[in-house]
Structures are given as C-alpha cells and as structure tokens.
Amino acid sequence: VAKDLGLQLPMFGKRDVRLLDRGRTQYFALHEQTGHLVTAERIDREQLCRLVEKCVLRCEVIVEGEM
C-alpha cells in the first residue's frame, strides 16, 4: 500500500493511515513497518460466500494529510 501510494516508509508511520472494512470482522491490516496489506483474520471463503461464485472482500484505505 505504501508503495502504491508513493509514500516512503518513514512517512508512512507518521501519517494517519487506516483501513475501513465493511462488516463486523476486520480481515485486513496494514503492517506498520513495511506498509504491506496483510490478513488480520482467517478468511473462510465457504462461510463468507457460500452460494456466490465470485467472492469479493472490499476495504478502503484512508490516508490523512496531503499526498
């Protein structure tokens, strides 16, 4: 995420960067030292998308401050 946004890692930690997941469980997190998007919770496709052929989990990345 840091690389895609063009943020240097030292600046990444100083900005208010957060993920917004829809739903009760937050499946994703941002690794503070690398800026990578990582799984924060086990993702069970059969439980989440039983009858759906295409399973999509969406989240938003919010970055405070100027880009």
LUMTIVEX-467489 format. One line per 4 residues: number of its first residue (from 1); their letters; for each residue x, z, y of C-alpha. Coordinates in steps of 0.02 Angstrom, whole numbers, plus 32768, in hexadecimal, padded with zeros to 4 digits. Each point is the difference from the previous one (the first is absolute). Layout:
<rs>
NUM> a> X Z Y ~ ...
</rs>
This chain:
<rs>
1> vakd> 8000 8000 8000 ~ 808C 802C 8079 ~ 8055 7F58 7FDD ~ 7F5C 7F9E 8012
5> lglq> 7FDD 8054 80A7 ~ 80B3 7FE6 803D ~ 8020 80BB 8013 ~ 80AD 8049 7FE5
9> lpmf> 7FFF 8093 7F89 ~ 803A 8083 8080 ~ 7F71 7FCA 8072 ~ 7F84 7FFA 7F70
13> gkrd> 8008 80BB 7FE6 ~ 7FEB 8025 80BA ~ 7F61 7F99 8013 ~ 7F56 803D 7FCA
17> vrll> 7FE6 7F8A 7F6C ~ 7F73 8024 7F88 ~ 7F93 7FAE 7F7C ~ 7F44 8000 7FFE
21> drgr> 7FAF 7FEB 7F57 ~ 7F46 7FEA 7FEC ~ 7FBA 807A 7F85 ~ 8024 80AF 7FC6
25> tqyf> 80A5 7FE3 7FA9 ~ 809B 7FC9 805E ~ 8057 7F8B 7F87 ~ 808F 7FCB 8072
29> alhe> 8084 8057 806A ~ 8094 7FCD 806B ~ 80AB 803B 7FC7 ~ 8047 804D 809F
33> qtgh> 80B8 7FDA 7FDE ~ 7FEE 7F4C 7FC2 ~ 7F60 7FC5 8055 ~ 7FBF 7FBF 7F58
37> lvta> 7F49 8002 7FCF ~ 7FF2 8068 7F61 ~ 7F74 803B 7F8F ~ 7FCE 80B3 8025
41> erid> 7F83 8011 7F73 ~ 7FE6 7FB3 7F55 ~ 7F97 7F62 800F ~ 7F8A 7FE4 7F6E
45> reql> 7FBA 7F4F 800E ~ 7F7E 8019 7F77 ~ 7FBA 8097 805B ~ 8001 7FB2 80AE
49> crlv> 7FC7 7F4F 7FD9 ~ 7FA4 8006 7F5A ~ 7F91 7F68 8016 ~ 8062 7FA2 8084
53> ekcv> 8078 7F76 7FCE ~ 8067 800A 80A0 ~ 8032 80B3 802A ~ 803A 801C 80B4
57> lrce> 8038 80A2 8052 ~ 800D 7FF7 80BC ~ 805C 806F 807A ~ 802F 7FF2 80B7
61> vive> 80A8 8027 804E ~ 7FF2 8052 80AB ~ 809B 8004 8070 ~ 7FFA 8063 80A2
65> gem> 8065 7FC8 8097 ~ 8040 7F59 803C ~ 8039 7F7D 7F85
</rs>
